[in-house]
Amino acid sequence: MPALKPTDFYATVLWLGSVRDSEADLTSAALTEMPLTFAGYEAEFHAGLTRPSCSRVKQQYKRYTPIKNARQLSIVSHEELDLIAADMGLETLEPTLIGASLVIEGIPDWTHVPPSSRLVAEDGPGLLIDMENRPCHLPAPFFEAQHPDKGKGFKLAAKGRRGVTAAVEREGVLVLGMTLRLHIPDQPIWRELR
């Protein structure tokens, strides 16, 4: 019995980007295509089959413990970027400023899709959604450089809208304009959370 069910929600790839070294510069550079292996996008700072643990999992592992890399990509939605920009008093929000890997359009409430969902191209890559990518203060200086007095507002404006982290489940090449179908776990909400 299948554990994932295809939905009628499709995402269009609007933008692709790569962060070379997030410790030196969090911003991402635009790409026209992104060849993906099981380790992610080779030139991306977050690529790799494993990664050192960070603040996201500090209650599970000591910092810098080697763990499986479920954070190869940062996927945000165009719709949520527009909401963040509006709350910050900006006309638009450039995905480069927040280190995005992928901007999609077409899936409502993107940040809250269920963990373990997939974005699957018919004859291309498959991406496994890990979890919500919670906003932090790190993009603030990059906002300040382009939009003085706006950087501190990012974390609050992006709450619940910062997208998700993901890893490559099936290799392939992401290209601008590509269509990805959302598949979600066929599983009820855990009753202990109700």
HUDA-V23865 format. One record per pair of residues at least 12 apart in sequence whose C-alpha atoms are under 10 Angstrom apart, sorted by the first residue. I is the first residue (numbers start at 1). GAP is how many residues later the second one is. If there is no record, write none. Layout:
[[I/GAP] [I/GAP]]
//
This chain:
[[2/183] [2/184] [3/180] [3/181] [3/182] [3/183] [3/184] [4/112] [4/113] [4/114] [4/178] [4/179] [4/180] [4/181] [4/182] [4/183] [5/112] [5/113] [5/177] [5/178] [5/179] [5/180] [5/181] [5/182] [6/111] [6/112] [6/113] [6/114] [6/175] [6/176] [6/177] [6/178] [6/179] [6/180] [7/174] [7/175] [7/176] [7/177] [8/99] [8/173] [8/174] [8/175] [9/97] [9/98] [9/99] [9/110] [9/171] [9/172] [9/173] [9/174] [10/94] [10/95] [10/96] [10/97] [10/109] [10/110] [10/111] [10/169] [10/170] [10/171] [10/172] [10/173] [11/66] [11/92] [11/93] [11/94] [11/95] [11/96] [11/97] [11/99] [11/108] [11/109] [11/110] [11/166] [11/167] [11/168] [11/169] [11/170] [11/171] [12/65] [12/66] [12/91] [12/92] [12/93] [12/94] [12/95] [12/163] [12/164] [12/165] [12/166] [12/167] [12/168] [12/169] [13/64] [13/65] [13/89] [13/90] [13/91] [13/92] [13/93] [13/161] [13/162] [13/163] [13/164] [13/165] [13/166] [13/167] [14/18] [14/63] [14/64] [14/88] [14/89] [14/90] [14/91] [14/161] [14/162] [14/163] [14/164] [14/165] [15/15] [15/16] [15/17] [15/18] [15/60] [15/61] [15/62] [15/63] [15/80] [15/81] [15/85] [15/86] [15/87] [15/88] [15/89] [15/90] [15/159] [15/160] [15/161] [15/162] [16/12] [16/13] [16/14] [16/15] [16/16] [16/17] [16/18] [16/59] [16/79] [16/80] [16/84] [16/85] [16/86] [16/87] [16/88] [16/158] [16/159] [16/160] [17/12] [17/13] [17/14] [17/15] [17/16] [17/17] [17/24] [17/27] [17/56] [17/57] [17/78] [17/79] [17/82] [17/83] [17/84] [17/85] [17/86] [18/12] [18/13] [18/16] [18/23] [18/24] [18/25] [18/26] [18/27] [18/28] [18/55] [18/56] [18/78] [18/81] [18/82] [18/83] [18/84] [19/24] [19/25] [19/26] [19/27] [19/28] [19/54] [19/77] [19/79] [19/80] [19/81] [19/82] [20/22] [20/23] [20/24] [20/25] [20/26] [20/27] [20/79] [21/22] [21/23] [21/24] [21/25] [22/22] [22/23] [22/24] [22/77] [22/116] [23/22] [23/115] [25/72] [25/74] [25/113] [25/114] [25/117] [26/19] [26/70] [26/71] [26/72] [26/73] [26/74] [26/112] [26/113] [26/115] [26/116] [27/67] [27/68] [27/69] [27/70] [27/71] [27/72] [27/73] [27/112] [27/115] [28/16] [28/17] [28/66] [28/67] [28/68] [28/69] [28/70] [28/71] [28/72] [28/73] [29/66] [29/67] [29/68] [29/70] [29/71] [29/72] [30/65] [30/66] [30/70] [30/71] [30/72] [31/70] [31/71] [31/143] [31/144] [31/145] [32/142] [32/143] [32/144] [32/145] [33/140] [33/141] [33/142] [33/143] [34/67] [34/68] [34/138] [34/139] [34/140] [34/141] [34/142] [35/89] [35/90] [35/136] [35/137] [35/138] [35/139] [35/140] [36/88] [36/89] [36/90] [36/91] [36/131] [36/132] [36/133] [36/134] [36/135] [36/136] [36/137] [36/138] [37/12] [37/88] [37/130] [37/131] [37/132] [37/133] [37/134] [37/135] [37/136] [38/34] [38/87] [38/89] [38/129] [38/130] [38/131] [38/132] [38/133] [38/134] [39/30] [39/31] [39/33] [39/128] [39/129] [39/130] [39/132] [40/29] [40/30] [40/31] [40/32] [40/33] [40/87] [40/126] [40/127] [40/128] [40/129] [40/131] [41/31] [41/32] [41/60] [41/126] [41/127] [41/130] [41/132] [41/133] [42/30] [44/28] [44/29] [44/57] [45/27] [45/28] [46/23] [46/24] [46/25] [46/26] [46/27] [46/28] [46/55] [46/121] [47/22] [47/23] [47/24] [47/25] [47/26] [47/120] [47/121] [48/20] [48/21] [48/22] [48/23] [48/24] [48/119] [49/18] [49/19] [49/20] [49/21] [49/22] [49/23] [49/118] [49/119] [50/15] [50/16] [50/17] [50/18] [50/19] [50/20] [50/21] [50/22] [51/13] [51/14] [51/15] [51/16] [51/17] [51/18] [51/19] [51/20] [51/21] [52/12] [52/13] [52/14] [52/15] [52/16] [52/17] [53/12] [53/13] [53/14] [53/15] [53/16] [54/12] [54/13] [56/77] [56/78] [68/99] [69/61] [69/97] [69/98] [69/99] [70/58] [70/59] [70/60] [70/61] [70/95] [70/96] [70/97] [70/98] [71/57] [71/58] [71/59] [71/60] [71/62] [71/93] [71/94] [71/95] [71/96] [71/97] [72/29] [72/55] [72/58] [72/93] [72/94] [72/95] [72/96] [73/26] [73/27] [73/28] [73/29] [73/54] [73/55] [73/56] [73/57] [73/91] [73/92] [73/93] [73/94] [73/95] [74/24] [74/25] [74/26] [74/27] [74/28] [74/29] [74/55] [74/58] [74/59] [74/88] [74/89] [74/90] [74/91] [74/92] [74/93] [75/20] [75/24] [75/25] [75/26] [75/27] [75/28] [75/29] [75/35] [75/36] [75/54] [75/57] [75/58] [75/87] [75/88] [75/89] [75/90] [75/91] [76/19] [76/22] [76/24] [76/25] [76/26] [76/27] [76/28] [76/29] [76/34] [76/35] [76/57] [76/85] [76/86] [76/87] [76/88] [76/89] [77/18] [77/23] [77/25] [77/26] [77/27] [77/28] [77/29] [77/30] [77/31] [77/32] [77/33] [77/34] [77/84] [77/85] [77/86] [77/87] [78/14] [78/15] [78/16] [78/17] [78/24] [78/25] [78/26] [78/27] [78/28] [78/29] [78/32] [78/85] [79/24] [79/25] [79/26] [79/27] [79/28] [79/29] [79/30] [79/31] [79/82] [80/13] [80/23] [80/24] [80/25] [80/28] [80/29] [80/30] [80/31] [80/78] [80/80] [80/81] [80/82] [80/83] [81/12] [81/13] [81/14] [81/22] [81/76] [81/77] [81/80] [81/81] [81/82] [82/12] [82/79] [83/74] [83/75] [83/78] [84/69] [84/70] [84/71] [84/72] [84/73] [84/74] [84/75] [84/76] [84/77] [84/78] [85/68] [85/69] [85/72] [85/73] [86/71] [87/66] [87/67] [87/69] [87/70] [87/71] [88/61] [88/62] [88/63] [88/64] [88/65] [88/66] [88/67] [88/68] [88/69] [88/70] [89/58] [89/61] [89/64] [89/68] [90/57] [90/60] [93/50] [94/49] [96/43] [96/46] [97/41] [97/42] [97/43] [97/44] [97/45] [97/46] [97/48] [97/49] [98/37] [98/38] [98/40] [98/41] [98/42] [98/44] [98/45] [98/56] [98/64] [99/39] [99/40] [100/62] [100/63] [100/64] [100/65] [101/64] [101/65] [102/61] [102/72] [102/74] [103/60] [103/73] [104/59] [104/72] [104/73] [104/74] [104/75] [104/76] [105/74] [106/73] [106/74] [107/74] [107/75] [109/51] [109/52] [109/54] [110/22] [110/50] [110/51] [110/52] [110/53] [110/54] [111/20] [111/21] [111/22] [111/23] [111/48] [111/49] [111/50] [111/51] [111/52] [111/53] [111/54] [112/19] [112/20] [112/21] [112/48] [112/49] [112/50] [112/51] [112/52] [113/16] [113/17] [113/18] [113/19] [113/50] [113/51] [113/69] [113/70] [113/71] [114/15] [114/16] [114/17] [114/18] [114/69] [114/70] [114/71] [114/73] [114/75] [115/13] [115/14] [115/15] [115/16] [115/17] [115/49] [115/50] [115/51] [115/69] [115/70] [116/12] [116/13] [116/14] [116/15] [116/50] [116/67] [116/68] [116/69] [117/12] [117/13] [117/14] [117/49] [117/65] [117/66] [117/67] [117/68] [117/69] [118/12] [118/48] [118/49] [118/50] [118/51] [118/62] [118/63] [118/64] [118/65] [118/66] [118/67] [119/47] [119/49] [119/50] [119/60] [119/61] [119/62] [119/63] [119/64] [119/65] [120/49] [120/50] [120/59] [120/60] [120/61] [120/62] [120/63] [121/49] [121/51] [121/52] [121/53] [121/57] [121/58] [121/59] [121/60] [121/61] [122/56] [122/57] [122/58] [122/59] [123/49] [123/50] [123/57] [124/46] [124/47] [124/48] [124/49] [124/50] [124/51] [124/54] [124/55] [124/56] [125/43] [125/44] [125/45] [125/46] [125/47] [125/48] [125/49] [125/55] [126/41] [126/42] [126/43] [126/44] [126/45] [126/46] [126/47] [126/48] [126/54] [126/55] [126/56] [127/38] [127/39] [127/40] [127/41] [127/42] [127/43] [127/44] [127/53] [127/55] [128/37] [128/38] [128/39] [128/40] [128/41] [128/42] [128/55] [129/35] [129/36] [129/37] [129/38] [129/39] [129/40] [129/55] [130/34] [130/35] [130/36] [130/37] [131/32] [131/33] [131/34] [131/35] [132/28] [132/29] [132/30] [132/31] [132/32] [132/33] [132/34] [133/25] [133/26] [133/27] [133/28] [133/29] [133/30] [133/31] [133/32] [133/33] [134/21] [134/24] [134/25] [134/26] [134/27] [134/28] [134/29] [134/30] [134/31] [135/19] [135/20] [135/21] [135/22] [135/23] [135/24] [135/25] [135/26] [135/27] [135/28] [136/16] [136/18] [136/19] [136/20] [136/22] [136/23] [136/26] [137/14] [137/15] [137/16] [137/17] [137/18] [137/19] [138/13] [138/14] [138/16] [138/17] [139/12] [139/13] [139/15] [139/16] [140/12] [140/13] [140/14] [140/15]]
//
